C-alpha cells in the first residue's frame, strides 16, 4: 500500500498539510491542504489493515479508486463557498495535475480535464425528490385530463359544447396517450435487450428462465413506467453506476469527514447528461405534441364557456409543456457537443492505433482498444443511425419529429375546432 497515515481527526485540520506519516508508510504524499489518508483502496490491502481502521473514523478512507487522481479525493470539498455555500454535486479536474474546478461553466477543456459527479446522501435525497416531483406532475396531468373529460361529458350543455365534441375528447385522449405509452414500450424493449444481452456484457438484469414470470414482468413494466415519466438514468440505475467493477470509467468509493461518498467520472459533462437521459428526447417530443393538442382543446372549451374549473385543469399541461420544451432544447445541444467530441476521439484513437505496433506498445494498444469499445458503445447508444465522421443531424430530426408529432395533430385539431364552431353558428 502506498500511503497509510495514522487516523487523527481532520475536521480541525482539513486545510492543513500533513506533517508526518505513520512508521509503516512506504511514501509521503507531499501535498498541502489535504486530508489524512488512512487507506487507499486502489492499492492492495496489507495484512491487518481492516483491524486498524476505525469504522467511525472521520479521516479519509478510500475503499476503491480507479483513474481518479489521489489529490482530487484529498482536496475535494463538499461545500462550494463561491456559490452561496451550495452542495458540490459536480466538478471538473485536471487528469494530469489533479486540480479541481468547481465552476464547470468557466472551463471547457475537453482534452485535459475530466468530469465527475460527487454522489452523497444529500445529492441522493435531492435527486430522488426531483424525480418524484416530475413523476407527480405527469400523473397530475393525466388526472386533470381524466377529470376534464368526465366533466365535459357530464356538463356539456352548461359548457356550451355539443355531445359529439364531448365524446370526441375521451377518444382523442385515449388515442394520444396510448401512442405515448406504446412508444415508451418500444424504447423499453430496446433497453431490455441491451441490458440482458451477453454480447454487450450488460447482464445486470436477472432474466433467468428459473425466475418467476411475475418478477420478470414486474421489472420490465417498471422500466416502461420509468421511460414514460422520464426518470433520470443515474437515479434509476444507481446500482449499476455505483458498482466498482467498470471497464474504463473513473470511479472512487471513499469516506471522508464521516461521510460515505462516491465519485463517478465521465469524459465530459455532455456525456453525463446524455447518459442520464438516453434518447428520452424522442419520447418527450411526442409527449409535447400530446400535451399541446389536449391543452388547445381544453383551453378552447374553457374560453368558450368561461369555466374556471376547465381553465384550472389546463395548468398542469401548460407547465409540463414548458418544462419538456426546455429539457428537449438542452438535450439536443448536449447531444451535438457529445457527437462532435466522439468523432474527434474516434479519429485520435484510430490514428494512434495505426501508428503503433509491437510489444513495447502492447499495454497502450490494449488501453486504446478499450477506449475504442467505449466510443462504439456511446455511438450505438446515443447515435445508432449515424456514421462516424458525419455531421450532427439532431436539429433536423427534432424539426421532423415536431412536424409529425406536434404540428400535424394540432393542425387537425384546429380544423376540427373550426368546423365545430362554424357548425354551431350555422
C-alpha positions in Angstrom: 0.0 0.0 0.0 1.4 3.4 -1.0 0.1 5.6 1.8 -1.0 4.7 5.3 -1.5 7.6 7.8 -2.5 7.5 11.5 -6.2 8.2 12.0 -6.5 11.6 13.6 -9.5 13.8 13.4 -9.2 16.1 10.4 -12.2 18.3 11.0 -10.0 21.0 12.5 -7.0 20.2 10.3 -8.9 19.9 7.0 -6.9 22.6 5.2 -3.5 21.9 6.9 -0.7 20.0 5.3 0.3 16.6 6.5 3.4 16.9 8.6 4.2 13.3 9.3 3.2 9.8 8.2 3.0 6.7 10.2 6.0 4.5 10.6 4.8 1.8 8.2 4.1 4.2 5.3 6.1 3.5 2.2 5.9 7.0 0.8 5.0 10.6 1.6 2.2 12.3 -0.4 3.9 15.7 -0.3 0.7 17.7 -1.0 -0.6 20.6 1.0 -4.2 21.3 2.1 -5.1 17.6 2.0 -6.9 15.1 4.1 -5.0 12.5 6.1 -5.2 9.2 4.2 -5.9 6.1 6.3 -6.2 3.7 3.4 -6.1 3.9 -0.4 -8.2 1.1 -1.9 -6.5 1.5 -5.2 -3.6 -0.4 -3.7 -3.7 -3.9 -2.3 -4.7 -4.3 1.3 -2.0 -5.1 3.8 -2.5 -7.8 6.4 -4.4 -6.5 9.4 -5.3 -3.2 7.7 -9.0 -3.7 8.3 -8.5 -4.0 12.0 -6.5 -0.7 12.2 -9.3 1.4 10.6 -12.0 2.7 12.9 -15.3 2.3 11.1 -16.4 5.6 12.6 -13.3 7.5 11.6 -13.6 11.0 10.2 -10.4 10.7 8.3 -10.1 9.9 4.6 -10.5 6.2 3.8 -10.5 5.2 0.1 -12.2 1.9 -0.4 -11.6 1.6 -4.1 -10.2 4.1 -6.7 -9.8 3.8 -10.5 -8.4 6.6 -12.7 -9.3 9.3 -10.3 -6.1 11.2 -9.1 -5.5 10.8 -5.4 -5.1 14.6 -4.9 -8.6 15.1 -6.2 -10.1 13.0 -3.4 -7.8 14.5 -0.8 -8.7 18.1 -1.7 -12.3 17.6 -2.6 -14.8 19.9 -0.7 -18.4 19.1 -0.1 -19.5 22.8 0.0 -18.7 25.5 -2.6 -18.4 28.9 -0.8 -18.3 30.7 -4.2 -21.9 29.5 -4.9 -23.6 30.6 -1.7 -22.3 27.6 0.2 -24.2 25.2 -2.1 -23.6 21.5 -2.1 -21.0 20.2 -4.5 -22.5 17.7 -6.9 -20.2 18.1 -9.9 -16.8 19.3 -10.8 -14.0 19.1 -13.3 -10.5 18.0 -12.6 -7.2 18.0 -14.4 -6.3 14.5 -15.4 -2.6 15.1 -15.0 -2.4 17.9 -12.5 -5.3 16.8 -10.2 -6.6 20.4 -9.9 -10.3 20.7 -9.1 -12.6 23.2 -10.9 -16.0 23.6 -9.2 -17.3 26.1 -11.8 -17.6 23.9 -14.9 -19.2 26.7 -16.9 -15.9 28.8 -16.8 -13.8 25.9 -18.1 -14.4 23.7 -21.1 -11.1 21.9 -21.7 -12.3 18.6 -23.0 -8.9 17.3 -23.8 -7.1 17.8 -20.5 -10.0 17.8 -18.0 -12.3 15.1 -16.7 -15.8 15.5 -15.4 -17.1 13.8 -12.3 -20.2 13.7 -10.1 -20.0 13.6 -6.4 -22.5 11.2 -5.1 -23.5 11.9 -1.5 -26.6 11.1 0.6 -27.6 14.8 0.3 -27.5 14.6 -3.5 -29.4 11.3 -3.5 -32.3 12.9 -1.5 -32.3 15.9 -3.8 -32.3 13.8 -7.0 -35.0 11.4 -5.6 -37.3 14.3 -4.7 -36.8 15.9 -8.1 -37.8 12.7 -10.0 -40.7 12.2 -7.6 -42.0 15.8 -8.3 -41.6 15.3 -12.0 -43.5 12.0 -11.9 -46.2 13.6 -9.8 -46.6 16.4 -12.3 -47.1 13.9 -15.1 -49.6 11.9 -13.0 -51.4 15.2 -12.1 -51.7 16.0 -15.8 -53.1 12.6 -16.6 -55.6 13.0 -13.7 -56.6 16.5 -14.9 -57.3 15.2 -18.4 -59.5 12.5 -16.9 -61.4 14.9 -14.8 -61.8 17.3 -17.7 -63.2 14.5 -19.9 -65.6 13.4 -17.2 -66.7 17.0 -16.5 -67.2 17.6 -20.3 -69.4 14.5 -20.7 -71.5 15.3 -17.6 -72.0 19.1 -18.2 -71.6 19.5 -22.0 -74.7 21.6 -22.2 -73.6 24.0 -19.5 -70.2 24.3 -21.2 -71.9 25.1 -24.5 -70.4 22.0 -26.2 -72.2 19.6 -28.3 -72.4 15.9 -27.3 -70.2 14.9 -30.3 -67.4 17.2 -29.1 -67.8 15.9 -25.6 -67.4 12.4 -26.8 -64.5 13.3 -29.1 -62.2 14.4 -26.2 -62.1 11.0 -24.4 -61.4 9.2 -27.7 -58.6 11.7 -28.5 -57.2 11.5 -25.1 -57.0 7.6 -25.0 -55.6 7.5 -28.6 -52.8 10.1 -27.9 -51.8 8.7 -24.5 -51.9 5.2 -26.0 -49.4 6.3 -28.7 -47.1 7.7 -26.0 -47.3 4.6 -23.9 -46.6 2.4 -27.0 -43.5 4.5 -27.8 -42.3 4.1 -24.2 -42.9 0.3 -24.5 -40.8 0.1 -27.7 -37.9 2.1 -26.1 -38.1 -0.3 -23.1 -37.8 -3.3 -25.4 -34.6 -1.9 -26.9 -33.2 -1.2 -23.4 -34.3 -4.6 -22.1 -32.4 -6.4 -25.0 -29.3 -4.3 -24.3 -29.3 -4.9 -20.5 -29.9 -8.6 -20.8 -27.6 -9.3 -23.7 -24.4 -11.3 -23.1 -22.9 -9.8 -26.2 -22.8 -6.3 -24.7 -21.6 -7.6 -21.4 -24.5 -5.9 -19.6 -26.4 -8.7 -17.9 -27.3 -6.7 -14.8 -31.0 -7.5 -15.1 -31.8 -11.0 -13.9 -33.9 -12.7 -16.6 -33.1 -16.4 -15.9 -35.6 -19.0 -17.1 -35.9 -20.1 -13.4 -37.1 -16.6 -12.4 -40.8 -16.3 -12.0 -42.8 -14.6 -14.7 -44.2 -12.1 -12.2 -40.8 -10.8 -11.1 -39.5 -10.7 -14.7 -42.5 -8.8 -16.0 -42.5 -6.6 -12.9 -39.1 -5.3 -13.8 -40.0 -4.8 -17.5 -43.1 -2.8 -16.9 -41.4 -0.8 -14.2 -38.9 0.2 -17.0 -41.9 1.2 -19.2 -43.1 3.4 -16.4 -39.7 4.9 -15.9 -39.5 5.7 -19.6 -43.0 7.2 -19.6 -42.2 9.7 -16.8 -38.6 10.4 -18.0 -36.8 9.1 -14.9 -33.2 10.1 -14.6 -30.9 7.2 -15.5 -28.4 8.0 -12.7 -31.3 7.6 -10.2 -32.9 4.7 -11.9 -29.8 2.6 -12.4 -28.0 3.7 -9.2 -26.9 0.1 -8.5 -25.0 -0.1 -11.8 -23.4 3.3 -11.6 -22.1 2.8 -8.0 -20.7 -0.7 -8.6 -16.9 -0.6 -8.7 -16.5 -3.2 -11.5 -16.1 -1.0 -14.5 -14.2 -1.0 -17.8 -12.7 2.4 -18.3 -15.0 4.7 -16.3 -13.2 6.6 -13.5 -14.6 5.7 -10.1 -13.9 6.1 -6.4 -15.7 5.0 -3.2 -14.4 6.7 -0.1 -15.3 8.0 3.3 -14.3 11.5 4.4 -15.2 13.7 7.3 -17.6 10.9 8.4 -19.5 11.0 5.0 -19.7 8.0 2.8 -19.4 9.1 -0.8 -18.7 8.1 -4.4 -17.1 9.9 -7.3 -18.1 8.8 -10.8 -16.3 10.1 -13.8 -17.3 10.9 -17.3 -15.2 12.2 -20.2 -17.2 15.5 -20.1 -20.5 16.9 -18.8 -22.2 16.4 -22.2 -21.6 12.6 -22.0 -23.0 12.6 -18.4 -26.2 14.5 -19.3 -26.8 12.3 -22.4 -26.2 9.1 -20.4 -28.7 10.4 -17.8 -31.4 10.9 -20.4 -30.7 8.3 -23.0 -32.9 9.1 -26.0 -35.6 10.4 -23.8 -35.9 13.5 -26.0 -37.6 11.3 -28.7 -40.4 10.4 -26.3 -40.5 13.9 -24.9 -41.3 15.4 -28.3 -44.2 13.0 -28.6 -45.4 14.0 -25.1 -45.2 17.7 -26.0 -47.4 17.0 -29.1 -49.9 15.1 -27.0 -50.0 17.7 -24.2 -50.2 20.7 -26.6 -53.1 19.1 -28.6 -55.1 18.3 -25.4 -54.2 21.7 -24.0 -55.5 23.6 -27.1 -58.7 21.5 -26.8 -59.2 22.2 -23.1 -58.3 25.9 -23.5 -60.8 26.3 -26.3 -63.6 24.8 -24.3 -62.7 26.8 -21.2 -62.7 30.1 -23.1 -65.9 29.4 -25.0 -67.7 28.6 -21.8 -65.7 30.9 -19.4 -65.5 28.0 -17.0 -62.8 28.4 -14.3 -62.7 24.7 -13.5 -61.8 23.8 -17.1 -59.3 26.6 -17.2 -57.6 25.4 -14.0 -57.3 21.9 -15.5 -55.1 23.4 -18.2 -52.4 24.4 -15.8 -50.6 21.0 -15.3 -50.5 20.5 -19.1 -49.1 24.0 -19.7 -46.4 23.7 -17.1 -45.4 20.2 -18.4 -45.1 21.5 -21.9 -42.8 24.3 -20.9 -40.6 22.0 -18.8 -40.4 19.4 -21.6 -39.5 22.0 -24.2 -36.7 23.3 -22.1 -35.4 19.8 -21.5 -35.6 18.9 -25.2 -33.6 22.0 -26.2 -30.8 21.5 -23.7 -30.6 17.7 -24.5 -30.2 18.4 -28.3 -27.4 20.9 -27.5 -25.7 18.3 -25.3 -26.0 15.6 -27.9 -24.4 17.9 -30.5 -21.4 18.6 -28.3 -21.1 14.9 -27.5 -21.2 13.8 -31.2 -18.5 16.3 -32.0 -16.3 15.0 -29.2 -16.9 11.4 -30.1 -15.8 12.0 -33.6 -12.6 13.8 -32.5 -11.8 11.0 -30.1 -12.5 8.3 -32.6 -10.2 9.8 -35.1 -7.5 10.3 -32.5 -7.7 6.7 -31.2 -7.8 5.2 -34.7 -4.8 7.2 -35.8 -2.8 6.3 -32.7 -3.7 2.5 -33.1 -2.5 2.6 -36.7 0.8 4.3 -35.8 1.9 1.9 -33.1 2.9 -1.8 -33.3 5.0 -4.3 -31.4 5.4 -5.4 -27.8 6.6 -2.1 -26.5 3.2 -0.6 -27.2 1.2 -3.7 -26.1 -0.2 -2.1 -23.0 -1.1 1.2 -24.7 -2.7 -0.7 -27.6 -4.9 -2.6 -25.1 -6.0 0.7 -23.5 -6.7 2.3 -26.9 -8.8 -0.7 -27.9 -10.8 -0.4 -24.6 -11.4 3.3 -25.3 -12.5 2.4 -28.8 -15.0 0.0 -27.5 -16.4 2.7 -25.1 -16.7 5.1 -28.0 -18.5 2.5 -30.1 -20.8 1.8 -27.2 -21.6 5.6 -26.8 -22.3 5.8 -30.5 -24.6 2.8 -30.6 -26.5 4.0 -27.5 -27.0 7.7 -28.5 -26.4 7.8 -32.3 -27.3 4.4 -33.7 -28.3 5.8 -37.1 -25.2 8.0 -37.6 -21.9 7.1 -39.2 -18.5 8.2 -38.0 -17.5 11.5 -39.4 -21.0 12.5 -40.4 -22.5 15.9 -39.4 -24.9 16.2 -36.5 -28.5 15.6 -37.6 -30.2 16.1 -34.2 -31.7 19.5 -35.0 -33.1 18.3 -38.3 -34.5 15.2 -36.7 -36.1 17.3 -34.0 -37.8 19.5 -36.5 -39.1 16.5 -38.4 -40.5 14.9 -35.2 -42.1 18.2 -34.2 -43.8 18.5 -37.5 -45.0 14.9 -37.3 -45.9 14.7 -33.6 -46.7 18.3 -32.7 -47.7 20.4 -35.7 -49.8 17.7 -37.5 -52.1 16.8 -34.5 -52.5 20.5 -33.7 -53.4 21.3 -37.3 -56.0 18.5 -37.5 -57.5 19.6 -34.1 -57.6 23.2 -35.3 -59.6 22.2 -38.4 -62.0 20.2 -36.2 -62.5 23.1 -33.8 -63.1 25.5 -36.8 -65.7 23.1 -38.3 -67.4 22.7 -35.0 -67.6 26.5 -34.4 -68.9 27.0 -37.9 -71.5 24.3 -37.4 -72.6 25.8 -34.1 -73.0 29.2 -35.6 -75.0 27.8 -38.5 
